[in-house]
Amino acid sequence: MIEKPETIELTREGHWMTIRLNRPEQRNAMSRQMTTELTNALQNLRDDRSVRGITLRGNGGWFCAGGDLAEFKSDFQSGPPDRADIETASRAAGELFHTLDTMPQVTLALIEGGAMAGGLGLACACDVSVATSDAVLALTETTLGIPPAQIAPFVRARVGLAKARHLMLTAPRFGAEEAVTMGLVSSVVSDASALEAEDANLRDQLRRCAPGAVAATKGVLLSTHNDAETQVAHAAHTFADCILSDEGREGITAFFEKRPPSWARPAESTT
């Protein structure tokens, strides 16, 4: 029996799963327990093809304040913590970001209040992110004497090396509009109500996209082949798999028959 998580909330609506970070008193700071529960939830969803999308957001009007500094403080109260324990915790965080980044489903981050440090890392590991206009974002790790080690690859993938250096080395705070300009956030809405509406709108848009093709596209985008020949071969293999699949045949048939494909039916018809 899978235990009910304590630091996150899972809500299934048809083909969509919403994961809410649920430590509002701590502005949803990521404790080690939350890191584990998030990773477990994502891994349980990874092979569930009935789930086509995942929304990640925070309770209490905040997305995520980053790592739980209270845990770091506690670690030092009885003397220097064990190095192996620190590395284990960091690896667990890295596994979470990698798992989120490579999910075959579409992932959507809804940012209210703020996304700091590892919280911004979570958003960078999602496919699409939407923030309210009053949200504040920052990569604050270096102000605490630590590096943004596990989230660095995901921030760099979003904004490029030069901008990642600026954000990580100088730790500026910035708003949602500036985050859009940099590419950290996909779009900005006015308030929480508009955030809900954009969430519904994106779900409706993404319903038109075939789940198998979405997973394959993410696989091609995230492939790490170093030479062009291997990359071309990988893309060709993926394309052939998809076009020969039931989903591919249905999509092409629906196009010529001038009708929506099966996966694009209204949600109430597919649950």
C-alpha positions as CSV (number, residue, x, y, z in Angstrom):
1,M,0.0,0.0,0.0
2,I,1.4,3.4,-1.0
3,E,1.3,5.9,1.9
4,K,-0.4,9.2,1.4
5,P,2.2,11.9,1.0
6,E,2.3,14.6,3.8
7,T,4.1,17.5,2.1
8,I,2.3,17.4,-1.3
9,E,-1.3,17.1,-2.5
10,L,-2.3,15.1,-5.6
11,T,-5.5,15.8,-7.5
12,R,-6.5,13.9,-10.6
13,E,-8.9,15.5,-13.0
14,G,-9.5,13.3,-16.0
15,H,-6.2,13.1,-17.9
16,W,-4.5,15.7,-15.8
17,M,-2.7,15.5,-12.5
18,T,-2.1,18.6,-10.2
19,I,0.6,18.3,-7.6
20,R,0.5,21.0,-5.0
21,L,3.4,21.7,-2.7
22,N,1.8,21.7,0.8
23,R,4.1,23.4,3.3
24,P,2.5,26.9,3.2
25,E,3.8,28.0,6.6
26,Q,7.3,27.5,5.1
27,R,6.4,29.0,1.8
28,N,6.6,25.5,0.4
29,A,10.3,25.2,1.1
30,M,11.6,21.8,-0.1
31,S,12.4,19.6,2.9
32,R,14.0,16.2,2.3
33,Q,10.6,14.6,2.9
34,M,9.0,16.8,0.2
35,T,11.9,16.0,-2.2
36,T,11.3,12.3,-1.7
37,E,7.5,12.5,-2.0
38,L,7.7,14.6,-5.1
39,T,10.2,12.2,-6.8
40,N,8.0,9.2,-5.8
41,A,4.9,10.9,-7.2
42,L,6.5,11.7,-10.5
43,Q,8.0,8.2,-10.8
44,N,4.6,6.7,-10.2
45,L,3.1,8.9,-12.9
46,R,5.9,8.3,-15.5
47,D,4.5,5.2,-17.1
48,D,0.8,6.1,-16.6
49,R,-0.3,6.9,-20.2
50,S,-3.7,7.9,-18.9
51,V,-2.1,11.0,-17.4
52,R,-1.3,13.4,-20.2
53,G,-0.2,16.4,-18.2
54,I,1.0,17.5,-14.8
55,T,0.6,20.9,-13.1
56,L,3.0,21.8,-10.3
57,R,2.0,24.7,-8.0
58,G,2.2,25.7,-4.3
59,N,-0.4,26.1,-1.6
60,G,-0.8,29.3,0.3
61,G,-0.1,31.8,-2.4
62,W,3.6,30.8,-2.9
63,F,5.2,28.5,-5.4
64,C,8.4,27.5,-3.6
65,A,11.0,29.2,-1.5
66,G,13.7,26.8,-2.4
67,G,15.5,24.3,-0.1
68,D,14.4,24.2,3.6
69,L,17.1,26.2,5.4
70,A,15.8,25.1,8.8
71,E,17.0,21.6,7.9
72,F,20.5,22.9,7.1
73,K,20.6,24.8,10.4
74,S,19.5,21.7,12.3
75,D,22.3,19.6,10.7
76,F,24.9,21.8,12.3
77,Q,23.5,21.9,15.8
78,S,25.2,18.8,17.0
79,G,28.5,19.5,15.2
80,P,29.5,19.3,11.5
81,P,27.2,17.0,9.6
82,D,28.5,14.0,7.8
83,R,29.7,14.7,4.3
84,A,28.1,11.6,2.9
85,D,24.7,12.7,4.3
86,I,25.1,16.1,2.6
87,E,25.9,14.5,-0.7
88,T,23.1,12.0,-0.4
89,A,20.6,14.9,0.1
90,S,22.0,16.8,-2.8
91,R,21.8,13.7,-5.1
92,A,18.2,13.3,-4.0
93,A,17.4,16.8,-5.1
94,G,19.3,16.3,-8.4
95,E,17.2,13.1,-9.0
96,L,14.0,15.1,-8.5
97,F,15.0,17.8,-11.0
98,H,16.1,15.2,-13.5
99,T,12.9,13.2,-13.1
100,L,10.7,16.3,-13.6
101,D,12.7,17.4,-16.6
102,T,12.4,14.1,-18.3
103,M,8.7,13.2,-17.6
104,P,7.0,12.0,-20.8
105,Q,3.9,14.0,-20.0
106,V,3.6,17.8,-20.5
107,T,4.6,19.6,-17.2
108,L,3.3,23.0,-16.2
109,A,4.5,25.2,-13.4
110,L,2.1,27.8,-12.0
111,I,4.1,30.4,-10.0
112,E,2.5,32.7,-7.4
113,G,4.2,34.7,-4.8
114,G,7.7,33.6,-5.5
115,A,10.1,31.0,-6.9
116,M,13.4,31.1,-5.1
117,A,16.6,29.1,-5.6
118,G,15.5,25.4,-6.0
119,G,11.9,26.6,-6.4
120,L,13.0,28.4,-9.6
121,G,14.9,25.2,-10.5
122,L,11.6,23.3,-10.3
123,A,10.0,25.8,-12.7
124,C,13.0,25.5,-15.1
125,A,12.6,21.7,-15.2
126,C,9.0,22.0,-16.3
127,D,8.0,22.4,-20.0
128,V,5.8,25.5,-19.5
129,S,5.7,28.0,-16.7
130,V,3.2,30.8,-16.0
131,A,3.7,33.4,-13.3
132,T,1.5,36.1,-11.8
133,S,2.7,39.6,-12.4
134,D,3.6,40.2,-8.7
135,A,5.8,37.1,-8.4
136,V,9.4,37.5,-7.4
137,L,12.2,35.2,-8.6
138,A,15.8,34.8,-7.7
139,L,18.7,32.3,-7.5
140,T,19.9,33.2,-4.0
141,E,22.2,30.3,-3.2
142,T,25.5,32.2,-3.5
143,T,24.3,34.8,-0.9
144,L,24.2,31.8,1.5
145,G,27.7,30.6,0.7
146,I,26.5,27.6,-1.4
147,P,26.2,27.0,-5.1
148,P,23.0,26.3,-7.1
149,A,24.7,23.0,-8.0
150,Q,21.8,20.7,-8.9
151,I,19.7,23.2,-10.7
152,A,22.5,24.8,-12.7
153,P,22.0,22.6,-15.9
154,F,18.3,23.4,-16.0
155,V,18.7,27.2,-15.6
156,R,21.5,27.2,-18.2
157,A,19.2,25.3,-20.6
158,R,16.6,28.0,-20.2
159,V,18.7,31.2,-20.5
160,G,22.1,30.2,-21.9
161,L,25.5,30.3,-20.2
162,A,26.1,34.1,-20.1
163,K,22.8,34.9,-18.4
164,A,23.0,31.9,-16.1
165,R,26.4,33.2,-14.9
166,H,24.8,36.6,-14.2
167,L,21.8,35.2,-12.3
168,M,23.8,32.6,-10.3
169,L,26.9,34.7,-9.5
170,T,25.2,38.0,-8.6
171,A,21.9,36.7,-7.2
172,P,19.6,39.5,-8.3
173,R,15.9,39.5,-7.5
174,F,13.6,40.1,-10.5
175,G,10.0,40.1,-11.4
176,A,7.9,37.9,-13.7
177,E,8.0,40.3,-16.7
178,E,11.8,40.3,-16.6
179,A,11.8,36.5,-16.2
180,V,9.8,36.2,-19.4
181,T,12.3,38.4,-21.3
182,M,15.1,36.1,-20.1
183,G,13.2,32.9,-21.0
184,L,12.9,31.7,-17.5
185,V,9.1,32.0,-17.5
186,S,6.8,31.3,-20.5
187,S,4.2,33.9,-19.8
188,V,2.7,36.3,-17.2
189,V,-0.9,36.7,-16.0
190,S,-2.4,39.4,-13.8
191,D,-3.4,37.4,-10.7
192,A,-4.3,34.0,-9.2
193,S,-7.7,33.9,-11.0
194,A,-6.0,34.5,-14.3
195,L,-3.5,31.8,-13.4
196,E,-6.4,29.3,-13.0
197,A,-7.8,30.4,-16.4
198,E,-4.5,30.0,-18.1
199,D,-4.0,26.6,-16.6
200,A,-7.4,25.5,-18.0
201,N,-6.5,27.1,-21.4
202,L,-3.2,25.3,-21.6
203,R,-4.8,22.0,-20.8
204,D,-7.3,22.6,-23.6
205,Q,-4.5,23.4,-26.0
206,L,-2.4,20.4,-25.0
207,R,-5.4,18.1,-25.4
208,R,-4.9,18.5,-29.2
209,C,-1.4,17.0,-29.0
210,A,-1.0,13.3,-29.1
211,P,0.5,11.9,-25.8
212,G,2.8,9.5,-27.5
213,A,4.1,12.2,-29.9
214,V,4.6,14.5,-26.9
215,A,6.7,11.9,-25.1
216,A,8.7,11.2,-28.2
217,T,9.3,14.9,-28.9
218,K,10.6,15.5,-25.4
219,G,12.9,12.5,-25.8
220,V,14.4,14.0,-29.0
221,L,14.7,17.5,-27.4
222,L,16.5,16.1,-24.4
223,S,18.7,13.6,-26.2
224,T,22.4,14.2,-25.5
225,H,24.1,12.7,-28.6
226,N,27.4,14.4,-29.3
227,D,27.7,13.8,-33.0
228,A,25.3,14.8,-35.8
229,E,25.1,11.3,-37.3
230,T,24.0,9.7,-34.1
231,Q,21.4,12.4,-33.5
232,V,20.0,12.1,-37.0
233,A,19.7,8.3,-36.6
234,H,18.1,8.7,-33.2
235,A,15.5,11.2,-34.6
236,A,14.8,9.0,-37.6
237,H,14.2,6.0,-35.4
238,T,11.9,7.9,-33.1
239,F,10.0,9.4,-36.1
240,A,9.5,5.9,-37.6
241,D,8.3,4.5,-34.3
242,C,5.6,7.2,-34.1
243,I,4.4,7.3,-37.6
244,L,4.0,3.5,-37.6
245,S,2.2,3.5,-34.2
246,D,-1.6,3.4,-33.8
247,E,-1.4,7.0,-32.7
248,G,0.4,8.0,-35.8
249,R,-2.0,6.2,-38.1
250,E,-4.9,7.8,-36.3
251,G,-3.5,11.3,-36.6
252,I,-2.9,11.1,-40.3
253,T,-6.2,9.4,-41.0
254,A,-8.0,12.1,-39.0
255,F,-6.3,14.8,-41.0
256,F,-7.5,13.5,-44.3
257,E,-10.9,12.7,-42.9
258,K,-11.1,16.3,-41.6
259,R,-12.0,15.3,-38.1
260,P,-10.3,15.6,-34.7
261,P,-8.1,12.6,-33.8
262,S,-9.3,10.4,-30.9
263,W,-7.0,12.0,-28.3
264,A,-8.4,15.5,-29.1
265,R,-12.0,14.7,-28.1
266,P,-13.5,16.8,-25.3
267,A,-12.3,15.7,-21.8
268,E,-15.7,14.4,-20.8
269,S,-15.6,11.9,-23.7
270,T,-12.2,10.5,-22.8
271,T,-12.4,9.9,-19.1
